[in-house]
């Protein structure tokens, strides 16, 4: 199966919006051309999805309530700030004695700014001024963490280089927000790397700036590959 996608299949999908103030409906149903949510029972996790200090915490609370009240197999599908919500939930609840059964709950993260490899938000302050830590990758839960190449929030350069940094900055807007809608989880050019219970996947994407790719590539050393 492509990049572990099928192993995270579930009849119910809980979607968590990025930081978009819930202004555009359930955008998660349009990611990857709708392939993740099509034909599924889709439930949106309601939270502010904003810059408000309580946004992430309310998301964690809403996600926790839904995970405990939704029966059967569940896939949590989250983007950007939604991935921050998942990260905090995993850190807080994954080891709890009454946590939902890992055999029925899994996670698909996209544009995760707290990604262990490439997350630009790691070490910065989140909206409630909490210092962001990488999304845990050693919980009992299966996590598929997908980024688009050159998404500046999830694919931060590992070495300071002018063109890589410029491309990543532009990619925070040009790729991160809308790029996942037309992306293909089964893209044959994908790169992946498994660590503990997390599968890290990088989907190929054109640079956000026009220059020789080798100039940008000098700023990266990824476990998923070049």
C-alpha positions as CSV (number, residue, x, y, z in Angstrom):
1,X,0.0,0.0,0.0
2,X,1.2,3.6,-0.7
3,X,3.1,5.2,2.1
4,X,1.1,3.5,4.8
5,X,-2.1,5.2,3.7
6,X,-4.3,2.1,3.8
7,X,-3.1,1.1,7.2
8,X,-4.7,4.3,8.5
9,X,-8.0,3.8,6.8
10,X,-11.1,4.1,9.0
11,X,-14.8,4.6,8.4
12,X,-15.0,7.7,10.6
13,X,-12.7,10.7,10.0
14,X,-12.3,13.5,12.6
15,X,-11.0,16.6,10.8
16,X,-9.2,19.5,12.4
17,X,-8.8,22.7,10.5
18,X,-5.6,24.8,10.2
19,X,-5.5,28.4,11.5
20,X,-8.2,29.7,9.2
21,X,-10.8,31.0,11.7
22,X,-13.2,28.4,10.3
23,X,-13.9,30.9,7.5
24,X,-13.9,28.4,4.6
25,X,-16.0,25.4,5.8
26,X,-14.4,22.0,6.3
27,X,-11.3,22.5,4.1
28,X,-10.0,19.0,5.1
29,X,-12.6,17.4,2.9
30,X,-10.8,19.0,-0.1
31,X,-7.2,17.9,0.8
32,X,-5.7,15.3,-1.5
33,X,-8.7,15.8,-3.8
34,X,-11.0,14.6,-1.2
35,X,-9.5,11.1,-1.2
36,X,-9.1,10.8,2.6
37,X,-12.7,11.7,3.5
38,X,-14.7,10.5,0.5
39,X,-17.3,8.0,1.5
40,X,-16.5,8.3,5.2
41,X,-18.4,9.5,8.2
42,X,-16.8,13.0,8.6
43,X,-17.0,14.8,11.9
44,X,-15.3,18.2,12.2
45,X,-13.6,18.9,15.5
46,X,-15.0,22.3,16.5
47,X,-12.4,24.8,17.9
48,X,-11.4,28.4,17.2
49,X,-8.7,27.7,14.7
50,X,-7.4,31.1,15.4
51,X,-4.6,33.2,17.0
52,X,-6.6,33.3,20.3
53,X,-4.6,32.1,23.3
54,X,-7.2,29.4,24.0
55,X,-7.4,28.0,20.4
56,X,-5.1,25.0,20.8
57,X,-6.4,24.1,24.2
58,X,-10.0,24.1,23.1
59,X,-9.0,22.0,20.2
60,X,-7.4,19.4,22.5
61,X,-10.5,19.3,24.7
62,X,-12.9,19.0,21.7
63,X,-10.7,16.2,20.2
64,X,-10.5,14.3,23.4
65,X,-14.3,14.4,23.9
66,X,-14.9,13.2,20.3
67,X,-12.3,10.4,20.6
68,X,-14.0,9.1,23.7
69,X,-17.5,9.4,22.3
70,X,-17.1,8.2,18.7
71,X,-17.3,4.4,18.3
72,X,-15.4,2.2,16.0
73,X,-12.2,2.9,14.0
74,X,-11.3,6.6,13.8
75,X,-8.8,8.5,11.7
76,X,-7.9,12.0,12.9
77,X,-7.0,14.1,9.9
78,X,-5.3,17.5,10.8
79,X,-3.6,20.3,9.1
80,X,-1.2,23.0,10.5
81,X,-2.6,24.3,13.8
82,X,-4.8,21.2,13.7
83,X,-1.6,19.2,13.9
84,X,-0.6,21.3,16.9
85,X,-3.8,20.2,18.6
86,X,-3.0,16.5,17.8
87,X,0.6,17.0,19.1
88,X,-0.6,18.3,22.4
89,X,-3.3,15.6,22.7
90,X,-0.7,12.9,22.1
91,X,1.6,14.4,24.6
92,X,-1.1,14.7,27.3
93,X,-3.3,11.7,26.8
94,X,-1.6,9.0,24.8
95,X,-0.1,7.3,27.9
96,X,-3.3,7.7,30.0
97,X,-4.8,4.5,31.4
98,X,-8.2,5.4,29.9
99,X,-6.9,6.5,26.6
100,X,-8.7,5.3,23.4
101,X,-7.6,2.0,22.1
102,X,-4.6,2.6,19.7
103,X,-6.0,-0.3,17.6
104,X,-9.0,1.8,16.6
105,X,-7.5,5.4,16.5
106,X,-4.8,6.7,14.1
107,X,-3.6,10.1,12.9
108,X,-2.8,11.7,9.6
109,X,-1.0,15.0,9.8
110,X,-0.3,17.4,7.0
111,X,1.7,20.7,7.0
112,X,2.8,19.9,10.6
113,X,4.9,22.8,11.9
114,X,5.8,20.6,14.9
115,X,7.1,17.8,12.7
116,X,10.3,16.3,14.3
117,X,12.1,16.6,10.9
118,X,11.5,20.0,9.3
119,X,9.0,21.6,11.6
120,X,9.6,25.3,11.7
121,X,7.4,25.8,14.8
122,X,9.5,23.6,17.1
123,X,11.1,25.7,19.8
124,X,8.9,28.7,19.1
125,X,6.0,30.0,21.2
126,X,2.5,28.7,20.3
127,X,-0.5,30.9,20.5
128,X,-0.8,30.4,24.3
129,X,2.9,31.2,24.7
130,X,3.8,27.5,25.4
131,X,7.1,26.6,23.9
132,X,6.4,24.1,21.1
133,X,7.9,20.6,21.3
134,X,8.0,18.1,18.4
135,X,5.0,15.9,17.8
136,X,5.7,12.7,19.9
137,X,6.6,9.8,17.6
138,X,6.8,7.1,20.3
139,X,3.2,6.8,21.4
140,X,1.1,3.6,20.9
141,X,-0.8,5.4,18.2
142,X,0.0,5.1,14.5
143,X,0.8,8.5,12.9
144,X,1.3,9.3,9.3
145,X,3.1,12.7,9.1
146,X,3.0,14.1,5.5
147,X,4.7,17.2,4.2
148,X,5.0,18.7,0.8
149,X,8.6,19.3,-0.3
150,X,9.3,23.0,0.3
151,X,6.3,23.7,2.5
152,X,8.2,26.2,4.7
153,X,6.3,25.3,7.8
154,X,6.9,21.6,7.6
155,X,10.1,21.5,5.5
156,X,12.4,24.0,7.1
157,X,16.0,24.0,5.8
158,X,18.4,22.2,8.0
159,X,21.3,24.4,7.1
160,X,21.1,28.2,6.6
161,X,21.4,28.9,2.9
162,X,20.1,32.0,1.1
163,X,18.1,30.3,-1.6
164,X,16.8,27.5,0.7
165,X,15.6,30.1,3.3
166,X,14.0,32.3,0.7
167,X,12.3,29.3,-0.9
168,X,11.0,28.1,2.5
169,X,9.7,31.6,3.4
170,X,7.7,31.8,0.2
171,X,6.6,28.1,0.6
172,X,4.9,29.0,3.9
173,X,2.3,30.8,1.8
174,X,2.5,29.4,-1.7
175,X,2.6,25.7,-0.8
176,X,1.5,25.3,2.8
177,X,-2.0,26.7,2.5
178,X,-3.4,25.2,-0.7
179,X,-0.7,22.8,-2.0
180,X,-2.1,19.7,-0.3
181,X,-5.4,20.0,-2.2
182,X,-3.9,18.7,-5.4
183,X,-1.3,16.5,-3.9
184,X,-1.3,12.7,-4.2
185,X,-0.6,10.5,-1.2
186,X,0.3,7.7,-3.6
187,X,2.8,9.8,-5.6
188,X,5.5,7.5,-6.8
189,X,8.1,10.1,-6.2
190,X,7.4,10.3,-2.4
191,X,10.1,9.7,0.1
192,X,9.5,8.2,3.5
193,X,11.1,7.4,6.8
194,X,9.7,5.4,9.7
195,X,10.7,6.1,13.3
196,X,8.9,4.3,16.1
197,X,5.1,4.5,15.5
198,X,5.4,7.5,13.0
199,X,5.8,7.3,9.3
200,X,7.3,10.5,7.9
201,X,6.4,11.1,4.2
202,X,7.6,13.8,1.9
203,X,5.7,14.4,-1.3
204,X,7.5,16.0,-4.2
205,X,6.7,19.6,-5.1
206,X,8.2,22.3,-7.3
207,X,10.2,25.0,-5.5
208,X,8.4,28.2,-4.7
209,X,11.2,30.3,-6.2
210,X,12.8,30.1,-9.5
211,X,16.4,29.0,-9.3
212,X,18.4,25.8,-9.8
213,X,17.2,23.2,-7.4
214,X,20.7,22.3,-6.4
215,X,21.0,25.8,-4.8
216,X,18.0,25.1,-2.7
217,X,19.0,21.5,-2.0
218,X,22.3,22.6,-0.3
219,X,20.1,23.7,2.6
220,X,18.6,20.3,3.3
221,X,19.6,17.0,4.9
222,X,16.4,15.0,5.4
223,X,15.9,11.5,6.8
224,X,13.3,11.0,4.1
225,X,15.9,11.7,1.4
226,X,16.8,14.5,-0.8
